Amino acid sequence: MTVAADSATGAASLVQSVDWLAIAPPVTAATVALLVLVADLFVGERHKPLLGYGAVAGLVAALALLVPLRAGDRSTFCLTGGTQACSYTADHFALVIQALVLGGALLTALLSIGDTRKLPAGEFWFLLLASAAGAALLPAARDLATLVVALEVASLPAFALVGIKRGDRRSSEAALKFFLSSVVATAVMLLGVSFVYATTGTLHLTEIAARLDEVPGRFDTLAQAGVALTLVGFAFKTAAAPFHFWVPDTYVGAPLPIAAYLSVVGKAVGFSGLILVTVIGFPSYADVWGPALAVLAALTMTVGNVAALRQTATRARSAVRLLAWSSVGQAGYLLVPIAAAAYSSDAQIGSTVAYALMYAVVNLGAFAVAALVARTHPGNRLSDYRGLYATRPLAALALGFFLLCLAGLPPGIIGLFAKVTVFSAAVDAGLGWLAVVMAVNVVIALYYYLQWAAALYRSPEAAAGEQLSTQPKHRVPAPLTTAIALTAVTGIALSGAPQLVLRFAAVNLF
């Protein structure tokens, strides 16, 4: 009887309780994805737009479920052997990134309603929601297995979304490049993860951090290789140079809302994963990943800004290409505080989060205006934006504001303050050379941002003006107008009260 009782007690101790509220945001997005896919079988062609509104409602519900978690003190799927290691933690870092990715997915959904007429609606909304569910799961993951699964759940649907335009050669080519680069990144990352597991015997990040300090000398090289390969895998996901080659062609070939999604949500996924493995999992190897990330940051911002500077106004889809290269340059700025954390403290990570929030709002806004212009100018050249103020004054004002925020100039105060926090992170960590490189790149970026902003208010050329005067004014879908208005209002509010975002740079989110 005693043996049976002890056995029953031991079995009970292995049963993990599930905090359903903690995992509610990603579970809600995944559930709605399945519901939309099933509903597509029964909804007629005329009512397909209802699927889009259902996806929007699901994302709003997922965002609302973050409110009860705002204390940031919930964990679930924890080990039962007396340790504090958990696989899912809804701390402040996870909640902020979940708000960013779900909000980005919501704005992408608003941009997509009305643009999915030639696309398979059910599959499109299912893939978008499934990717958003994976993106929401990743920042809360606290073991390498969950981290890799979440990363792939976020990435795999994105491949299909990029190539979802049937019969479009450019879209198929973009999806293939994106797929091949991501597969290579995943393979490299899994090799690194296997090396880390071989040397530590655990997958939980907190346990890895403790055991890497005690790695036997004969395994030290294997552990260093594992750390390095894991970082290389995430460098692909963040579009850090020299692993950025897939970005411009992928953005140009993808549907415009999906390009916006990749530029914000895809980037947030990569950076949140990189932060988790470096700051929580590999702090004892800061002397390995700190200098490496600092060099990657300098290289990434320089490559992105110089390539954006070289875009010609008359090239087809040059506006999207400029935004693509600009996103590579912005990725370099986002890497700076992560590198700085290796030299000072984990609190530097807050600067990356603050900058990512600013970037998400204004970059999605810029893509929203680009989607508006593409309705009348499918080529989406930079020259198509000349004189936009004469035909779409509110859209021109909004785009001008977004570009000034990205450049870090008033009245885009939030962009200026966000850049200052990144500068401060580099200087406080003793990375003065990196701050100088960033300053040079900010000046380079000023040229192409201001050049585009100035073109919005120039008089259109005679031929272009005559063409515009004879064209009927197209009705703008309400969801697209809502997306532009939401991003503009949020950007103005953040510029008026920058402390709403910058406060994350002053606290430790873990």
N, C-alpha and C positions, 0 to 999 in steps of 0.2 A: 504493500500500500504506500509506504514511504517513497519507494523508488518511483512508483507511478505518479505520486503527487509532485515529486521533484521534477519529473519529466514534463508534467503538465505545466508547471511553473516556468520551466526553461523554455518550452514552446511558446508560452504566452509572452515571455519577454522579448521574443524575436518578432512579434507582430508590431508593425509600424502603424501609428495612427496617421490619418491624412487630414491636413487642414484644408478643407475645401475652399474656404474663403481666400486663403493665401494664393491658391492656384487658379482662382476663378477667372482672372483676365485672359490668360492664354487659352484656358479651357472654353470660355465663352466664344472666342474667335474661332476655335477649331469646330465647336458644335454648330455655329451658324454656317461655317463653310460646308459642312455635311448637309445641313438643311437646305441650303441654296442649291447644292448639286442635285439633291433628290427632287426639290421643287421644280427644277428645270425640266424634268421629265413630264410634268403635268401642266406646265404653263404654256399657253399658246404664244405664237410669235408676236402678236400685238401687245401682249402683257409682259414681254421679256424685261422692259425697263423696271418692273416691280422688283426683280431680283437684285438690281443695283441698289434700290432704296432699302431692301432687306439687309444687304451687306452693310450699308451705312448705319442702319439701326443697330446691327450687331456690334459694330465697332464703337458706337456711342455707348452701348451697354457695357462693353469691356472697359472703356475709359471710366465709366461711372463706378465700376467695381473697384477701382483704385482708391476711391475716397475712403472707404472703411479701413484701408490698409496704411493710411498716411502715417501712423506711428512708427512704421518700419521695424517692427519687433517680432515678426512671425517667421518660423522655419518649419519645414516638414520633410518627410522622407529622411529621417535622421538615423544614424547608427545606434544600435541598442546596447552596445558593449561598454557603456560608461563614458564614451567620448562625446564631444560636442559637435562632431562632424555631421553636416546635413547636406543633402543633395539639392535642396531648394530653399532659398532664403529671400524673403520679401523685405529687404532692408531699404534704406533711403536711396542708395545707388540704383537698385533694381527698379524701384517705383518711378524714379525720374526717367530712366531709360525706357521703361514700359510706356510711360505717358508720351514720350517722344515718338516711339515707333508706332504706337496705336494712333496717335494724332496724325503722324505722317501718312499712315495707311488710310485714315479717314479722309484726309485732303486728296489723296490719290484716287479714292473712290468717287469723290465729288468731281474731280477732273475727268474721270472715266465715263460717268453717266452721260450719255449722248454721243460719246465717241466709240461705243461698243456695238454700233449698228452692224458693222461689217465683221464683227468678231463673234465667236461662239460664246454667248452671254453666260450660260451656266458654268462652263469651264473657266472663263475669265474670272468670275467672282469667287469661285471655289479656290482657284490658285492664289488669288490675291489674299483672301482670308487665311488660307493655310500658311502662306509665307508670313503673314502678320502674326499668326499664332506662334510660329517658331521664333520670330524676332522678339516677341514678348516673353517667351520662355528663357531665352539665352541669358539676359542680364541677371536672372535669379538663379541660374545654374551654379552649383558650387562643387561639382565633381567633373572630371574630364570627360566621362562618358556622356553625361547629360549635356555638357557643353558642345560636344561634337554632334550629337543627335539634334540639338536645337539649331545649330549652325546649318546643318544639312536640310532640316525641315524649312528653314528660312530661305535657303539657296535653291533647292531643287525646283520648287514651283516657279521661282524667278526665271530659270532657264526657259521654261515653257512660255511664260509671259512675254519674254523678249521675242521669241519666235512665233507668237500666236497669230501674226498676220499671214494667213495662208496665201501662198503664191507670190509672196514678196521676197525676192532674192536677197535684198539688203537685210531684211528681218531674219531670214534663215542664217545668213552669214554671221550676223551679230550674235545670235543664239549659240552657234557653233563655237565661236571664239570665247564667249562667256563660259560655255560648258567646259571646254578643254582646259582653260586657265583655272577654273574653279576645281576641276577634278584633280589637276596637278597639285593645287594648293592643299586639297583635302588629303591626298596621298602623302605629301610631305609632312603635314601636320600629324596624321595618324602614326607615321613612323616615329616622329618626335614623342608623341604621347606614349607609344609602346616602350621607348627607351626610358622615359620618366617612370613608367610603371615598373619596368624591370629593375630599376635601381632603388625604388622606394617601397614597392609592394602595395601601393594604395592609389586610388584615383581621386580621393577627396582633396580639394585644394589646401585646406588647412592642415591636413595630415601630411601632404607632400611638403609643405613649407617647413614643418617640424623635422621631417626625416631627411630632407636634402642637406641639413646641417650635419648629419651623421653618416653620410655616404662613405663607405670604405674607399680607401685610396685607389684601389684597382678598378673601381667603378666610376671614378670622378670624371674621366674623359667621356664615358657613356652618358652620364648625367648632363654634362655640358652640351654634348651633341643633341640630346633630347630637348633641352631648353632652346637651343638655337633653331632646331628644325621646327619646333612648335611655333616660335616667333615668325619664322619665314612663312609658314602656312597662313597665319593671320595677316601678315604683310600683304599677301595676295588679296585677301578679303577687303582690306582697307584701301586698296589701290595705291599703296606706297611704292614709289619708284625704287628699283627698276621693275616692279611687278605690276605696273599700271597699264601695260600696252593694250589691254582689252577694253579700257574705258571708253575712248572716243567712238570707236566703231559700234560698240554695244549701245551706247546712248543714242546714236544717230539711227540705228536700225530698229530699236525698240519703239513701240507706241509711246508717244510723248509723256503720258501719265506714268508709264512704267519707268521711263528714264528719270523722271522726278523721284519716283519711289526708290530706285537704286541709289540715286545721289544722296538721299537723306537716310532712309531706313536701312538700306544695305550697308551704308557707311557706319551707321550707329551700331549695327550688329557686329561688324568687324572690330570696331574700337572698343566696345564693351567687352568682347571676348579677350582682346589683347590686354585690357586693363585687369581683368580677372586673373589671367594666368601670370602676369608679371607681378602685380602688387600683392595678390593673395597667395598665389602658388609658388612663385620663384623669387621671393625677396632676398634670399641668401645668394642668389646669382645676379644681383643688381650690377655687379661689376662687369657682367657679360652683356646683359640686355640694355643697360643704361647708355653706354657709348654707341652701341649699334643703333638704337632708336634715335639718338641725337643726330647721327650721320644720315639715317633714313629721312628724318624730318627735314634737314637742310636740302638733301637731294630732291625730295618729293616736291617741296614748295617751289624750288627753282625750276625743275622740269615743267611743272604744271603752269606756272606763270609765264615762262618764256614761250611755251607752245601756244598758250592763249593769246599772247601778244602777236603771234604770227598769223592769226586767222584773218582771211581777207573777206571784205564785206559782201562781195558778189558771189562767193562760193555757195553752192547749194547746202542748206542746213548748217550754215556757218554759225548761226545763233546757238544751236544746240551743241555744236562742237566747242564753242567758246565756253558755254556753261559746263561742258564735260571736263575741259582742261582746267577751268576755274575750280571745279570740285577736287581735282588732283592737288592743285595748289593749296586749297583749304585743308586737305587731309594732312599736308605738311604742318600747318599751324596746330592742328589737333594733336599731332604726335609730340609736340614740344613739351607740354606739361607731363606727359607720361614718361618721357626721358628724364625730365627734371625730378620726378618722384624717386628715381634711383639715387639721386645725389642729395636729396633733402628728406622729405616726408611724404606719406601717402596723401596728405591734404592737398598736394598739388593736382591730384586727379580732378578735384572740383573745378579747376580752370578748364579742363577739357570738356567736362559736362556743361559748364556755363556757355562755352563757345559753341558746342554742338547744338544747344537749344536755340541760340541766336541764329546759327547757320541754317538749321532746319526750317525755321519760320520764313526767313527771307529767300532762301533758295527755292523752296516750294512755291513761294509767291512769284518768283521770276519765271519758273516753269509754267505756272498758271497763266501768266500774261503771254508767254510764248505759245501756249495752247490756243489762246484767243486769237493771236495773230495768224497762227497756222490755219485757221478756218477760212481765211481769205487769201492767204499766201502760203500754199502748201510747201513751197521751197524753203521757207523759214530762213531766209538770208538776213544778215545784219542790215543790208540795205533796205529790206522791207520795213524796217522800223523807223526809217527816216520820215519825219513829219507825222508820226503816230499821234502826237498831241492834237493835230488838226481834225482827226477822224475819231479818235478814242481818247479824249482828254483825261478821263479818270484812270484808264488803264496805263496811259503814259506816265501820269503822276505816280501811280503805284510802282511801275517798273523802275522809274527813276529813283524812287525811295529805296527799293530793294537793292539796286546797284550801289547806291551810296552806303547802305549798311554793309554790303560785302566789301566795299572799299575802305570802310572805317572813317567816313567823313560825315559831318553834320549835314542835314538833320538826322542822319542815321546814327544817333548817339549810342544805341545798343551795340552796333558794330564796332565803334571806336572803343567803348569800354571793354568789350570782350577781347579785343586785340591787346589792350593794355594789360589785362589779367594774364594773358599768355606771355607777354613780354616780362611781366613781373615774375612769373613762375621760372622763366629761364634765368633771369638775373639773380633771383634769390638762391637758385641752385648752383650758382657759379658758372653758368653756361653763357658767359658774355659773348663768345664768338657766335653762338647760335642766335642770340638776340640781334646781333649785327646782320647776320644772314637774313633773318626775318624782316628786319627794317628795310633792307635792300629790296626784298621781294614785295613788300607792301607798296613801295614806290613804283615798282614795275606794274603791279596790279592796278594802281591808280590810273595809269594811262588807258588801259583798255576798258575799264569800268566807266571812266569819265567820257571816253570817246563814244561809247554806246549810249550813255545817258544824254550826252549833248545832241546826238543824232535824233533823239525823240522829239526835239523842239525846233529842229531846222525846217526850213521850208522844203517841201518835197520838190524834186526835179520836175520840170515841165511835163515830160512824158508821163511820169508817174502820177503827177497831179491830175492830168486829164483822164488817166485810166481810173483813178480813184473816184473822180466825179461821176463817171458813168456807171460805176459798179453799184448794185443795190446793197444797202446796208443789211448785213445778215443779223438775224436775231440771235443773241447770245443765250445759251441754255442757262436756266436759273442755277443749277449746281455749279457751273463754271464761275458765274458771277459771285456766288456764295464763297467759293474757294478763294478768289482774289480778294474779296472783302474781308474774309476771316484773317488771311495772312497780313493784309495791310493794317487792319485794326490792331492785331496782336503786335505787329512790329512797331506801330506808333505807340501803343501802350507800354511796350518794353523800353522804347527810347525815352518815354516820359517818366518811367519808374524802373530804371535798369537794375535796381536792387532786387527785383523779383527773380532775376536770373543770376545776377552776380553773387548773391548770397551763397550759392552753391560752391563758389570758389574759395570761401572762407571757412568751410567746415569739412570735417572728415565724414564722408558718406557711408563708410563701412562700419 
